[in-house]
Amino acid sequence: MKQSNQKIKQAELLAKQQKQNEALLAPALNYFMNESQQTTELIQSLMHIQFLKNNCPEGMQLHDFVMQAAKYVKLETFSFAQIIFNYGEFGDKMYIILKGEVGVYVPKSKDDIENELSLQNIRKSKKLQIQDDVLLENRNNSNYYQNGIYLYHKVFQYFSGQCFGDVALTSDKPRSASLIVLSEIMYCISINRQQYKQMCEKAIQEQNKTMEIYQRIFNGISQFNISKFIQNLRPISLVSQSILWEKGHEPQQLLIIMKGRVELYINLDESKYMQNKTVSGAFTIKLKRVVLSQVTNGHFVGQEELIEDIPQRKYNCQCIDNTEAYFMDAETFKKIRKNFPDIINLLKNITTQNKTYINHRLTNVLKSIQAYQDKINKEPLNNSDKKTFYECLDLQQMSTEQSKVLRSRNKKLFTLSQSIKKKVDIFQQKYKDKSPQDLIILNPELQQTIQERQDRLYYINNKKLQYNRPHHQDGFSLSNEIKNFKLNFSKSSQRFQQSEQNQQDSNFIQYSSQCISEAALSPVSKKSLQIQLTQFSDSLKKKQYFLMKMQQTTMRQTTKSYLSIRNMKSLHSQINTGKMIKTEVSFMNEQSLNKYERSLQSLPKLLLQENEEN
Ligand SMILES: Nc1ncnc2c1ncn2[C@@H]1O[C@@H]2COP(=O)(O)O[C@H]2[C@H]1O
């Protein structure tokens, strides 16, 4: 009785809604039937269609979106019992009803058909009890009617303002049902596949993404049912620490958490406390809150009471983080639950699992509180092994756990000084038996190299510092500079002369060897050898001239007893260009020269290169 009353109420509500929608869409229907109507009225009217509201891209005005959509739509008219499309066909359009009703028909299962056939055989002459006028009209169609049995049954019906045939367009699958007209006449607007995709491209992409998430949440439920169910969900943002409900409150919604965390907990009775006798001065610790479960991304919360029709909340619920969720209010849930039996079953299973977990956890927590309480009560008061408050309860740990602030549980990092101290301690511990001498590496050669390197570094840095100074009044460093320069210069000249000597020697050797084997040379080779030799001697002459010039300059400069930094710099560059003084770069070159000097065969080639550079 109660149920039939509810059904009547629901039917009344639907009829009312249908009438309202028909009235709102009447201007649109008039526009298509009689073009004299104003476009603005058409747009205003179409703006009431939920499908267009849902698909309007973010950041776009609904009005503009509807204007665009209106360009694509086409009016179509169907009469009673007309099949709009068949189950399993390719889907080329989707429809929005302006006036009238359609029925969604899906094939019956094989078992159902066989059952009906056997029943019919028993009754024989009796007619089938359930009559479907629409199907009866199509009894000549063997797809729908065979051997006195209807092969399809109606699962849903749509009225004005609602849309159908969109699933095949978004999923690129065949029609999931047949659509047959139920009313005398049915007016609808259709949008073809290509236009639909153009219009709703963004919305389809978003829808597919959300669908993936929902398919994980509603595991095993058909895409169609999920999409219908989630149409009743609304987004909500919840602030961290906000209380969603308390034990005993009336259940008002269920939530699906998308991002963030909420916590189900209970407050223990005032009578449940722990007494600690070990610390002088009696005190009690009241354990107020026991967390029962934390709900995170992709999980339900608050469904238990709605599913089981419990009038009061069983636990408290609080947000831990800032949380994004979707919610469905209790009223809507009650209304639609019958349409989604598979989703309700899934929710029931989830609820049973959660209940088992929560009960298990609660019993364990209460048991451990009791065990601790008993232990304290039994322990004799012994002043000698008195523990501190924190040692006894590890209250610091407890307070961390209960704190509303999330703390890292990673080990604490050392500060720099703590880390150094620790390393020194370890080192001292490790080598405590060794004398300091044991730890020094006694390698004179290495020590000398280190010393030389340091001296060299010191010199370079010192020089840099001096160059960087704007005024060089420091006579001491300047004279040092000159001294160093002279020293370097004399060393380099020695090396240079040595290398020149080497080159001459090697030239001589080369030349002699060439003379010896001259008979074996071709005329071209002989000519090239002559060229090389003349070029080589030219290069030598140039270098000797440069050296002389430099020696004169330096003599002049040193007799003047001072040398400006600028002069020195230019001198350095001159010398470097000539490759005669050992600087960082020239030293390298010199080394490579010496290397080649040793190889008699490669000498002519090297000289040729030198020549090119000069
Ligand atoms: N169970 C159902 N309840 C309501 N509408 C449905 C159901 N199954 C299919 N439909 C609609 O019927 C249409 C059949 O073609 P489509 O698969 O393109 O899109 C489908 C939906 O719009």
The ligand as an ORCA input file, in Angstrom:
! r2SCAN-3c Opt
* xyz 0 1
  N      18.512      1.412    -19.219
  C      18.267      2.551    -19.855
  N      17.577      3.513    -19.244
  C      17.327      4.658    -19.865
  N      17.738      4.952    -21.115
  C      18.435      4.048    -21.775
  C      18.763      2.799    -21.179
  N      19.473      2.101    -22.065
  C      19.604      2.873    -23.163
  N      18.975      4.062    -23.002
  C      18.841      5.170    -23.994
  O      18.453      4.570    -25.185
  C      19.404      4.880    -26.185
  C      19.691      3.831    -27.195
  O      20.646      4.324    -28.101
  P      22.026      4.824    -27.530
  O      22.785      3.644    -27.056
  O      22.679      5.721    -28.494
  O      21.595      5.689    -26.272
  C      20.677      5.098    -25.414
  C      20.168      5.845    -24.243
  O      19.934      7.179    -24.568
*
